[in-house]
Amino acid sequence: MRLHRTGVKHFHHPAVGDLSLDFEAMELPADTGLTMTVYSAAPGSASADALKLLASWSATVGQAGTNDQGPGTVMAPGPQISDR
């Protein structure tokens, strides 16, 4: 019995545009009903470049100390990624 599914999923991110990501969905046998889905971009693709750009923004925020303000800090949510 094969417990995973693979394919390509297309997303639109408001800051970096369209993303085409490979995915693999794996059911977790220890927890009935739970599925872990892993997304990745093909190396050298426009989607990979977009993900690197998003990651660099996240790293910049973390380095600036924005995430280390202590208890009670409210951070604004990031942009929502829409699934097309």
C-alpha angles and dihedrals in degrees: 000000000000114000102188139069128205137192145110124292125194122217136176117218116193094224104038103024128221121012127192109198132180113227140194120194117199126187113225107229093198091060113043112222096018120118127186115210121196121197126197138168125228110259113262094014126130088248091055090051091049092051090049089052092051091047091052090054090051092049091049092053091049093049091051089061094245091132094047101063095117133235119344095028113139116207123196113244118251123247116293118247113221122217112223 
